[in-house]
């Protein structure tokens, strides 16, 4: 009897909870994904600097060439930027949170005109030895508040 009453009360409460309006706002931009073209990282033999070169293609028009130079001890594992590339500002951050051999770099690519941001990310294996990342990778832009 108690189980039946609890079940009935639960079933009656569910529709009102599901129908409640949301106070959330999606920050997804309505524009196409951005493609990072020909991503390449070349580091000095002593790891004192790494140069990232790539193009930012926003889905139409021309790609914007970008060059980000990161310097410091263990530059391949250092944060970089900001650097301005046309309408974009780019920064980078490295993480080793998944353990040895699983490091990755995430870029923050901000379009200062449209006020959108994308977060391209590359693991260390993808960019080691100066290899160009293929295929190109695409990322959704988000609206900045």
TORTORDREN-349084 format. One line per field, with one value per residue (C-alpha): residue in one letter; residue number from 1; x, y, z negated. Coordinates in steps of 0.1 Angstrom, whole numbers. Each point is the difference from the previous one (the first is absolute). Layout:
N
aa: c(A | ...) .
i: c(NUM | ...) .
east: c(X | ...) .
north: c(Y | ...) .
up: c(Z | ...) .
END
This chain:
145
aa: c(X | X | X | X | X | X | X | X | X | X | X | X | X | X | X | X | X | X | X | X | X | X | X | X | X | X | X | X | X | X | X | X | X | X | X | X | X | X | X | X | X | X | X | X | X | X | X | X | X | X | X | X | X | X | X | X | X | X | X | X | X | X | X | X | X | X | X | X | X | X | X | X | X | X | X | X | X | X | X | X | X | X | X | X | X | X | X | X | X | X | X | X | X | X | X | X | X | X | X | X | X | X | X | X | X | X | X | X | X | X | X | X | X | X | X | X | X | X | X | X | X | X | X | X | X | X | X | X | X | X | X | X | X | X | X | X | X | X | X | X | X | X | X | X | X) .
i: c(1 | 2 | 3 | 4 | 5 | 6 | 7 | 8 | 9 | 10 | 11 | 12 | 13 | 14 | 15 | 16 | 17 | 18 | 19 | 20 | 21 | 22 | 23 | 24 | 25 | 26 | 27 | 28 | 29 | 30 | 31 | 32 | 33 | 34 | 35 | 36 | 37 | 38 | 39 | 40 | 41 | 42 | 43 | 44 | 45 | 46 | 47 | 48 | 49 | 50 | 51 | 52 | 53 | 54 | 55 | 56 | 57 | 58 | 59 | 60 | 61 | 62 | 63 | 64 | 65 | 66 | 67 | 68 | 69 | 70 | 71 | 72 | 73 | 74 | 75 | 76 | 77 | 78 | 79 | 80 | 81 | 82 | 83 | 84 | 85 | 86 | 87 | 88 | 89 | 90 | 91 | 92 | 93 | 94 | 95 | 96 | 97 | 98 | 99 | 100 | 101 | 102 | 103 | 104 | 105 | 106 | 107 | 108 | 109 | 110 | 111 | 112 | 113 | 114 | 115 | 116 | 117 | 118 | 119 | 120 | 121 | 122 | 123 | 124 | 125 | 126 | 127 | 128 | 129 | 130 | 131 | 132 | 133 | 134 | 135 | 136 | 137 | 138 | 139 | 140 | 141 | 142 | 143 | 144 | 145) .
east: c(0 | 27 | 20 | -31 | -5 | 36 | 0 | -33 | 14 | 32 | -19 | -22 | 30 | 21 | -21 | 2 | 37 | 5 | -22 | 19 | 15 | 38 | 21 | 29 | 14 | 20 | 34 | 3 | 5 | -22 | 29 | 18 | 28 | 35 | 27 | 36 | 20 | 35 | 7 | 37 | 23 | 37 | 21 | 37 | 23 | 4 | -38 | 6 | -26 | -28 | -16 | -35 | -12 | -35 | -29 | -34 | -29 | -33 | -21 | -1 | 24 | 37 | 20 | 20 | 37 | 12 | 34 | 3 | 35 | 2 | 33 | 14 | 13 | -19 | -17 | -19 | -18 | -3 | -29 | 2 | -14 | -18 | 7 | -21 | -8 | -22 | -34 | 11 | 18 | 16 | 13 | 11 | 1 | 17 | -13 | 15 | -31 | -3 | 36 | 33 | -2 | -36 | 6 | -20 | -2 | -33 | -2 | -24 | -8 | -21 | -15 | 0 | -25 | -27 | 8 | 2 | 25 | 11 | 22 | 22 | 20 | 28 | 18 | 38 | 2 | -19 | 25 | 33 | 29 | -15 | -26 | -30 | -32 | -22 | -28 | -8 | -22 | -31 | -15 | -32 | 2 | -18 | -15 | 18 | -23) .
north: c(0 | 25 | -9 | 7 | 34 | 10 | -11 | 19 | 32 | -3 | -4 | 30 | 22 | -8 | 19 | 32 | -2 | -7 | 29 | 26 | 27 | 1 | 29 | -11 | 18 | -20 | 15 | -19 | 23 | -4 | 3 | -29 | -20 | 15 | -21 | 2 | -6 | -15 | 1 | -4 | 4 | 2 | 0 | 9 | -29 | 12 | 5 | 37 | 11 | -14 | 16 | -8 | 9 | -6 | 16 | 9 | -6 | 12 | -19 | 27 | 25 | -4 | -17 | 22 | -10 | -2 | -5 | -5 | -2 | -15 | 5 | -13 | -31 | -29 | 22 | -30 | -2 | 38 | 24 | 25 | 33 | 21 | 6 | 19 | -16 | 24 | 2 | -29 | -1 | -34 | -14 | -36 | -21 | -34 | -27 | -33 | -9 | -35 | -11 | -4 | -3 | 14 | 37 | 24 | 36 | 19 | 33 | 28 | 16 | 32 | 19 | 36 | 12 | -26 | -6 | -38 | -25 | -35 | -24 | -21 | -27 | -22 | -28 | 0 | -30 | 18 | 29 | -16 | 2 | 29 | -21 | 18 | -13 | -17 | -1 | 36 | 2 | 20 | 15 | 17 | 37 | 12 | 35 | 21 | 18) .
up: c(0 | -9 | 31 | 21 | -16 | 4 | 37 | 6 | -16 | 20 | 33 | -7 | -9 | 31 | 27 | -20 | -4 | 36 | 11 | -20 | 21 | 2 | -12 | 22 | 30 | 27 | 7 | 33 | 29 | 30 | 24 | 17 | -17 | 2 | 17 | -11 | 31 | 3 | -38 | -6 | -30 | 4 | -32 | -5 | -8 | -36 | -3 | -8 | 26 | 21 | 30 | 9 | 35 | 13 | 19 | -16 | 25 | -14 | 26 | 27 | 15 | -4 | -27 | -23 | -4 | -36 | -17 | -37 | -16 | -34 | -19 | -34 | -16 | 14 | 26 | 14 | -34 | -6 | 4 | 28 | 13 | 4 | 36 | 25 | 34 | 20 | -18 | -23 | -33 | -9 | -32 | -9 | -31 | -5 | -23 | -13 | -20 | 16 | -9 | 17 | 37 | 2 | 0 | 22 | 9 | 2 | 19 | -7 | 33 | -4 | 29 | -14 | 26 | -3 | -37 | 4 | -14 | 10 | -19 | 24 | -18 | 11 | -18 | -2 | 24 | 27 | 1 | -9 | 24 | 19 | 18 | 16 | -16 | 26 | 6 | -11 | -31 | -4 | -32 | -10 | -9 | -31 | -5 | -26 | -25) .
END
